[in-house]
Amino acid sequence: MILNKELINVCSVALSMILPPALNFLFLIFVAHLTAINVYGELAICIALVSVLTGFSDLGLRDFLLSKKGLSQSYSNGNGLFYPTNLFFFVLLFIIISYLLLGGRNNNIILIFIVYIPEAYAYGVLQKNIFFFYQKKNELVSFSKNDSLFKSLPFLLKLAVLYFSNDLILAIASGSLFSFFSYLFWFYLRCVRSECFFDRAYKPNVILYMVLSAWRLWLPFTISFFSFFLYFGFDRVLIEGLLGSSQLAIYSAAASFISIGQIVVNALWSLYMPKVSRGEDIFGQRKAIFLSIILGFSIFVSYQFFSFWLFGYFYPEKYEPSILILSIMSFFFLFRFPNVVLEIYWLAANKYNTFVRFRVICGSFNVFLSFLLTPLWGILVPAILLVVSEAFLLFLILMCEIKWKV
């Protein structure tokens, strides 16, 4: 009964997280059929940069504030997340825009990124704060049901505008603005009007000082986020810089499918990291790892079937090289699921700094070899290194586990 209930919870949370990339995937299929391959590549690099902006807007602060150590801090409230997240978001936005302008990117890439900014703020700031509000109340399943609707409608609007107007910029702008105003409305209803989200006694500058001065506490979460990005995100930036937009389009067609599976991992982390940190260990480490291996293998097999039997029904023939890339990248989940379960338990056992060091080693190893080998052997290199990096991380973790037990 407990297992069935927890599986339902994982599925409920995963659905809200999977639905947006699934609809985004549908949107990308429309783009692939209606535009040239280089335009798809330009859109792909913008989506990669937007994912950096939304993923790093809190620098891992939200996960820290939901951990056992974070919950004990005086600023573990709406103030402690909202004001720093806004600061981090706009600093990152300035850096990314500077990167696009100084890097000599064409005007179309810059324009696509600019129209994505309202959506990035909605997901990078507003949605994270709403998530924090519900998670602190242990109502993540309730949040997920509402979040599914708020994330789905903008993508449906994008699809409709693209289908009827055949204007990519207009479609992105419509969905982006809709996301911003819908999440702003939800944030106002649930957070601003709530008496338990913001602590009125603290001014923004005081909260910012308190959070920034405690950087040593949440820095491991930031480093962990960044090191994971090195081999699950930076690959797209690297391919666009080394091989161009057309090659990035082929790689991104495969990576868009992989993002859906990664959302299941995020759902697992979001549900169980706070619970295990609070001592609510439902399964125990050994059983949780066993279940994660089964889940990872199931997703891997599903991707293999999809790669060789169904991919061609979705993308035009010019994207055929993506099939092999998708098949290779799916091996990633065999190692990713056990790793995220072990990461949760290491965090609860105050061993997170060791885990972060391993993640940095793997991320640096990935980037170095990608820079070295991608110009020689093409876009298969980042796909293979994604799998090798995650497998190497699992190897390091297991060696440490064996050492500690001995």
N, C-alpha and C positions, 0 to 999 in steps of 0.2 A: 504493500500500500504506500509506504513512504517513497519507494523508488518511483512508482507510477505518478505520485503527486509531484515529485521533483522534476520528472521528465516533462510533465505538463507545464510546470513553471518555466523550464528551460525553453520549451517550444513557444510558449506565449511571449517570452522576452525576445527570443530569437526571431519570431515572426515580425515584430515591429522593426527589428534591426535589418532583417533580410529584405523586407518589402521595398524599402527605398533603393538599395542597389539592384534589386530585381527589376524595378520600374526604370531605373537609370540605365540598366542593361538593355531594356526594351527601347528606350530613347536612343541609345547608341546604335542599335540595329537599324532604326529609321535613318539615323545620320549616315551610317555606312552605305545604305542603299540609295540615299538621295544626294550625297555629296562625293567629291573626289577623295581619294585615300589620303592626300596631304591635309585636307580640311579636317578629316577625322583625327589625324595625328596632332593637328593644332588644338583641337578640342581636348584630346587626351592629355597633353602637357598642362593645359589649364586646369583640368580636373585633378591632376596630380598635385599641382600647386595649391589648389583650393583644399585638398585633403590635408596638406601640410598645415595650412592656416587653421582649419577646423580641429585637426588632431592635436596641435601643439598650443592652442589658444589658452589652455590652462596650465601648460607645462607639467602635467601630471598632478597638479595641486588637488583636483577633485578626488582622485583615488587616494591620495594621502589623507585628506580630511575624512574619508570614509573608513580608513584603517583604524586599528585599535589605538595607535599612538596619536593619530590625527584627531580622533574624537575627543581626546583628553585636552586639546588645546582650547584656549579661551576664544579664539577666532574661528572655531569650527561651526560657522553659521553662514547665512547668506552673504553678509558683508565680506567674510573671509574668502569667498569664492568669486562673487560678482565683480568687485572692484579690481582685484588682480587680473582676472580673466580679461576684462576690458583693456587694461594696460598692456598685457601680453599680446592680445589680438592686434591692436593697432601698431605696436612695435613690429610684429611679424609682417603685417600688411605693408608697412613702409619698406621693409627689407625685400619682400617679394617683388613689389613694384619697381624698386631700384634695380633688382636683378634682371627684370624684363627689359627695362629701359637701357641699362648699361650693357646688357648682353646683345643688344641689337636685334631683338625679336621683332617680327613684322607687326604691323598695326592690327591685323586681324586677331593675333594671339592676345595682344594687350587689351583689345576691345572685349573679347570673350571673357577674359579674366575680370575686367571691371564690372561687367554685368552680373558676374557671379558673386560679387562682394556682399550684397544684402543677404543672399542665401548662406554664405559663409558665416556671417554674423549670427544669423538665426541658429545655425547648428553649433557654431564654435563658442557662443556666449550664452544665448537665451536657453537653448535646449539643455545645455550642460547644467545650468543653474536649476532648471525645472527638474531635471533628473536627480540632482542633489537633494532637492526638497522632498521628493517622493522616496528616495532611497533612505534618507535619514528616518523616515516614518515607516520603513520596511514595507512600502507599497509599490514596489517596482513592477509587479504584474499589472496593477491598475494603471500605472504610468504607461506601460507598453501598449495597452489597448488604445489609449488616447493618442499616443505618439504615432501609431500606425496610420491613423487618419490624417494627422497633421503632416506627416511625411509623404503620404501617397497623393494627396490632392495636387500639390505643386507639380509633381511629375506627370500626372494625368493632364494637367493644363499645358505643360511643355509639349507633350505628345500631340495634343489637339491643335495647338498653335502651329507646330511644325508641319503637321499633316495638311492643314488648310492653307497655310501661308507659304510654306517651303522657305521660311526665313529663320535661319538658325539663331541669329542674335536676338530677334524678337521673341522666339520661343524660350530661350534661356532667361531673358530679362523678365518675361511674364511669370515664370515659375519662381524665379529668385525673389521678386518683390512679394509674391503671394506667400512664400515661406517666411519672409521677414515679418510681415504684418500679422500673419496667423500666430506665429510663435510669440510675438510681442503681446498680442491679446491674451494668450494663455499665460505668459509670464506675469502679466498684470493681475489676472484673476487669481492665480494660485500663489504667487510669491509676494508681489507688491502689497496686495490687500491682506495678506496673512500677517498675523501678529508675531508668529514664531520664526519667520525667515530672516528678516533684517533686524539687527540689534540697533535700535535708534540711539543708544547711548554713545556709540562710536562713530566718529566722523570718518569719511573716506580716507583722508590722509593718515589718520591714526592707524586704521586697519591695514593700509598698504605698508606702513612702516613695520607693523607687527609681523605681517606675513613675509615681507622681504628680508627682515632681520633674522627670520627663522629658516633661511634658505637651506641650511645644512640638513634639516629634517626632511624636506620634500625633494631635495636635489636628486636622490636615488631614483625617484619616480620619473623625473625629467630625463635623466640619463638613460633609463630603461626605455622610455618612449622614443628617444632620439636614436638609440642604438638599434631598436627594432625597425625604425624607419630606414636605416642604412641599407637593409636588405629586403624591405617590403614597402617600397615607395620611391626611394632614391634611384632605383633601377630605371624608372621611367624618365626621370630627369637626365640621367646619364645617357640613355639610349638616344634621347632627342638631341643632346649635345654632341654625341659622337657619330651617330648614324643618320640623323635627320627625322623629319616628321613621318615620312612614309613607313620607315621601319618601326617607328614607335607605334603607328596605327596597328600594324600586324601584332606586335607584342601586347598592346593594350586590349585588343580584341580577346585575347586569351586571359589576360589579367583581370578583366571585368568579371569573368566567371569565377575566378579564384576569390575575388572580394566577397562574393556571396557566402562561400564556405567560411571565410575568416570572420564573418559576422557571427556565426554560431560560436566561435571561440570567444568573441567579445561578450556574447550573452552569458556564457559559462563564467567568465571572469566577473562580470557585473553582478551576477546572482550570488556567487559563492565566496568571492574575496571578502566582502564585508562580514558575511556569516562566520566564516572560519576565523577571521581576525577577532570576532567577538566571542569565539569559543563554541559556536554552534556547529560542531562537526557532525554532519548528518551521516556520511558514509564511512569516514576514516580514510587515511591516506592510501592504503593499499587497494581498497575496493574502488576508490575514486580514480586511481590510475588505471586499474583494469577496465573500468567503464569508459574512460577516455580513449584507451587503445581501441576498443570496439567501435566507438563513435568515429574516431579518425579513420579506421579501416573502411567503415561503411561509406564515408564521404569520398574517400579515395576511389573505391570501386565505382561509385556513382559517376565520378568525374571521368573515369576511364571509358565507361559506357557512353557517356555523353560526347566525349571528344571524338570518337571514331564513328559513332552512329547518328548523332543528332546535330553536331555543330554545323554541318553543311546546309541544314535547313534554315539556319538563322542568318548566316553571313554570306555575302556574295563570294564567288569563286576566287576573286583576287586575294581573299583572306585565308586561303587554304593552308599556308604555312603556320597559321595560328594553332592548328589542330595538334601538331607535335609539341608545340610550346605548352599548350594547356595540359596535355598528357604528362609531360615532365613535371610541371609545376604542381600537379595534384599530389605527387609524392610528399610534398611539404606537410600535408595534414597527418601523415603517419607519425610525424615527430612533434608537430605543433600542439596537438591535444594533450599528450602526456606532459609536455613542457609547461603548458599554462596551469595544469593541476599542481605540478611540483612548485611552480612559481608562487601559487596561492599559499601552499603550506610553508614554503621558505619564508614568505613575508610574515606569516603568523608566528613563526619560530624565531623571528629577528635575525634571519640569515639573508636578508634581501640584498645587502651590499655585495655579498659574494655572487649572488645571481646576476646582479647588474654588471659586475666585472666580466663575467662570462659572456653576457650579452654584448658588451662593448668589444670584446675580443672577436666574437663572431661577426659583428657588424663591420669592424675595421678590416677583417680578413676578406669579407665579401666585397667591399668597395675597392680595396687594393687590387684584387684579382680581376674584378670587373673592368676597371680602368686599363689593366694590362692586356686582357684577353679579348674583350668585346670587339675592339677594332680589327682583330685578327680573325676571329671565328664567328662574329655576328651575334644575333639576338638569342641564340640558344645558350650562350654563356650566362647571362643573368638568371635565366630560368633554372639552369643546373645549379648555380651557386646559391640560389634561394633554398633549394632542397639540402644542399651540402651544409650550408650555414646552420640550418635548424637541426640537422642530424648531429653536427659537431657540438651544438649547444647541449643536446640531450646526452651526448657522450660525456661532456665535462660534468654535467649534473650528476649522472650516475656514478662517475668515478668519485665524486665528493661524497655521495650517499654511502658508497661502499667503505670509503675511508673512515667516515664518522662511525659507522656501525662496528667496524673492526676495532 
